[in-house]
Amino acid sequence: MAYQTLREKCDNPRCPVCYPNWKEEEEAARRRAEEDKQNCITCWRNLQKEAEKIVSNPDPVARNRQINAAYAQLWWDDRRFQWAGLAAFASKQVGCGLLNAAELIQKSNRQRDAYQRWNQNASALERMSPYGSPRMPMPDQVMGEGATKVYQMLAMGNTALFLEIWPLHKFYEAFGLERLKRCYPERQAIRSSVNWPLKNIPFGVVWPEVISAFSAIDRGDIKGGVEFMARHEQLNVLQPAIYEDPMFVTLMRANQFAWALNIPTGSTKEVQLTLANKCTVTGGNVEQIPFSNQPLANLADPVQRMTFVRDAAGRFDQLLRHSLDKYDVENSLYLLAHPK
């Protein structure tokens, strides 16, 4: 009976007989936990500031090149980061969209600036002539306004996605899965001190897809890692960030409709992913993954978009396993990682 009573006391970690130093030990454990928590926060802050430095260029096109390089370098540093390699190509494609939108904006601005200069300097007689002013076609001006919206949304989505996902990869790379799991909830502690471009998504949300992605990577399931990270990218970040904006969605659908039906607008582009380091590449061996040739296909629909992403991820994986084609892909990723 006495033995049973003593055993019950020893099952109590605060038993003063069995654990005379329990108070000191609890305090030491509390301090260790607090120090570990603070270390997590410090690591997140340092990585986030590093990410912010990469995207600090105010020019979205130049910033995009830095993002492409950082994604590609992630893949070069650790080939398990297959999502990052694919993201380098996808981000490069965003850069192509930025360049196309910028060209339309510049065309519209040149016409408007020429008209304004003429309007300020023309004589009264010249103003009366219906053909006296420089041409400022309404379609070009409308396309310029639309291109401005596309430019802004692409730049914002490109930057926000990088600020969300690049530090996660760097944390896992440096500290491993278990510490990532333990520290992930502490990321939100730096929310007030980061530059975060999204208003409708709080910074530092603990997304289950993130842990699932790195858990898959850790056990060697590279395809699973890509799938979970792609879901996080497309559904948790980009969907609310850009694909729920009514004007952006309308512009994307109009582009798809006009391109699929060959309507000569002069501004439509096919939605595709080219697994190369340049926007325009010709040749039979160039890998181009199209979104859809249907006029009513909707890139903003997460189901349709995830199908497109999975097709691209599958082809990317096949190329990396091919005895010869992998060198073309690796060369493109090297060039993306080292922009001139």
N, C-alpha and C positions, 0 to 999 in steps of 0.2 A: 504493500500500500504506500509506504514511504517512497519507494522507488518510482511508483506511478505518479505521485505528487511532484517529485523532483523533475521527472520527465516532462510533465505538463508545464512546470515553470520554465524549463529550458526550451520548450517550444515557443515561449514568449521571448522575442528578441530584446525586450526591455526588462527582463528579469534581473534585478540587482544582484542576485546570488550567482547566477550562471554567467551574466554579462555585466560585470561591475563597471565597465567603461562604455556602456551603451550610449550614453549621452554624447561623449566625445566622438565615438564612431559615427553616430548619426549626423553630427555636425560636420565631420570630415566628408561624409558621403554627400551631404547637401552642398558643401563647397565645391566638391568635384563635379557634381551635376551642374552647378551654376557656371563653373569655369568652362565646362564642355559646351554648355549652351552659348556662352559668350564667344567661345572660339568658333562655333558654327556661324554665328552672326557676323563675326569679323571676316571669316572666309567668304561668305556670301557678299558682303559689302565690297571686298577687294575684287572679286570676280565681276561683280556688276559694274564697278567703276572701270574695269578693264574693257568690258563690253561697250560701255558708253564712250570710251576713248576711241574704239574702233569705228563707231558710227557718228563721230563728232563732226565730220565734214558737212557743212550746210548744203552742199550741192548733192541732191539725191542720186545723180548718176555716179559721181565719184564715190559717194557713200556705198552705193550698191556694189561697186568693184571691191571695196574693202570687205564687205559682207561675203561676197563670193569667195574671196581669198581666205577668209577665216573659216568658212565652212569646208573648203577644199583642204585646208591645212589640218583640220580636225581628222579628216579621213586619212591623210598621209601619216598623221601621228599614230592613229589606231585604226586598222582596217575593219575592226568590228563596228565602227561608226558608219555603217553603210548609209543610214539616213542622211548623215551630213554630206556624204559624197553626192547623193542624189539632190540634196538641198542646194549644193553649189550650182548644179545645172539649172534647177528650178529658179533660183535667185538670179542667175544669169539671164534667164528668160524674162524675168521681171524687168531687168535692166534693158532688155530689148524693147519691152513695152514702154518704158520710160523714154527711150530715145525716139520711138515712133510718136508718142504723145507730144514730146518736146518739139518735134518737127512741125506738127500741125499747129501747135501754139505759136511758134515763131512765124509761120506763114500768115496766120490770122493777125498777129500783132504788126507784122510789116505792112499789111494792107491798111489796117486801122491807123497806124502812124503816118503813112503816106497821105491818107485822106485828111487827117487832122492838120498836117503841115499845109496841104493845099487849102483847106478851109480857112486857115489863119492868114494866108498870103494872097489868095485869089481876089481878083477885082470883082466888082458887082456884076459886070457883064459876063465874066467867066462863070459866076455862080448861077446865072440864068440859063446857061447852056446845059441841056440834059446829059451831054457827053463830056462835059468839061472836067469833072472830078475823076481822080484815080478810081480804078475798080475796087470795090469792096463787097464781093458777092456774099449774100446772106448765108448760103450753105457753108462757105468757108468760116464765117464768123460763128455759126452754130457749132461746127466741128471743133473750132478752137475752144469754145466754152466747154464742150464735152471732154475734149482732150485735157483741159486743165483739171477737171474733176478726176479723170482717170489717173493722171500724173500724181495728184495729191494722195489718192487712195492707195495706189501701188507703192508709193514711197513710204507711207505710214505703215502699211501691212508688212512690207519688207523689213523695216526697222524694228517694229514691235516684235515680230517673230524672232528675230535675231536676239534681241534683248531678253526674251523669255527662254530660248532654248540653248543658246551657246553657253551661258554660264552653267547650265545643268550638265552638259557634256564635260566641261572643264572640271567641275567639282567631282564627278564620277571618275574622271581620268586621274585626278590627284589623290582621291581619298577612298575610292572603292564603294561598293554597293551598300554595305552595312552603315557606314557613316553617312552616306547620302540619305538613306532611309531615316536615320536618327536626326539629321540636320534639316531635312527638307521642310518640316513645319516652321522652322525658325527663319526661313527666308522672308516671310512676311514682316518680320521685325524691322527690316530696313525700308519698308514701303514709303515712309515720309522723306527719305533722303535719296531716292532714285529718280532718274528722268524716265518717265513712262508715258508714251504717247497716247495710250488708250484710256478713254473715260468710262467706257461701259464694261471693262474687265478689270477688276482690282489686281494690282501687282501681288505676286507671291501666293496665289491660290495653290493649294495642295491638290494637284490633279492625279487621280489614280492611274491614268495612262502613263504618266512619267515613270512611276515606280515599276509598273508592268514592263515598260520598254527596257529599262536598264536591268531589270531582273532577267529578262529574256537574253539580253546581250551578255550578261554575266554567266549564264549557263550555256552559252554558245549558240543560242537560237537567234541568228542574225535576222532572218526573215521576220520572225516575231517581233524583234526589236524595231525593225522598220515599220511594221504594221501599227504597233502601238504608238510610236512616235509620230507617224503620219496622221493617225487619228487625233492626237493631241494638237498637232500643227493645224490641221484643216478644220476640225470641229470645235475645239476649245478656244483657238486663237483667231484664225482667219475668218471663220464663219461670222461670229459677232463683230469682228473688227471691220471687215469690208463687205462681206457678202450679204449683209442684212441692211445695207444702205440702199434705199430705193432708187436713187438716181444712178448710182454705180451699177446696180443690177440691170437697170433699163439700158444703159449704154453697152454693157457686155452682151445682152441679148440682141440688141440692134446690130452689133458687130457680127455676131454669129449668124443672124438671119441674112444680112446682106452678103456676107462671105459665102455662105452655103448656096445662095441663089445667084451668085455672080452679079450682084447689083453693082454697077460701076460708080461707087461713091468716091473712090480714090483714097480712102483711108482705112478700109477694113483689112484685118489681118487674121490669118488662121490661128486658132488657139492650139498650140502644140508644145511639146517639149523636145528640144534638140539636144542630144547627148554629145555636145561639142562645146568648145570654149568661145565660139563666135555666134552671132545672131543668124547670119546667112552663110550656109555651107552647102556646097553642091557636091554631087558624086553619089554613086550607087551604094557605097558602103556607109553613108551617113545615117545614123539612127535618129529617126524622127517619130515620136509617138503622138499621134493626133488625138484631140479631144473627141470630136464628133463631126460628121459631115451632114448632120441633120439640121435644118434651119431653126427648129424649135428647141434644140438642145440648150440646156440651161446650166451654165457653169456654176451658178449660185446654189444649185440644188446639191446638198452634201452627198447624196447617194450617187449622182452622176459624177461628181467631182472625185469622190473616193475611188470609183471604178477607174477613172483616168489615172489617178495616182498609183493605184495597184498595178495597172498595166505598165506604167513607167518603171515602177520599182522592180517588177518581174523581169522586164527587159534589161534593166541596169544590172541586176544580179546575174542574168545569163551572160551578158557581155564580160563581166568580171571573171567568169568561170571559163570563158573561151580561150583557147590556147594562143590565138593571134589577136582577136578583137580587143582583148583586155588592154593591150598596149596602146591602142588608140584612145581608149577611155582614160587610162592612166596619164597619157600625155596631155589630154585636155584638162584633167584635174590639176596637173602640175602647172600648166600655163595659167589656170584660174588662180592657183595659190600664189603665183608670182607675177602679178600684173605689172606691166611696164609703166 
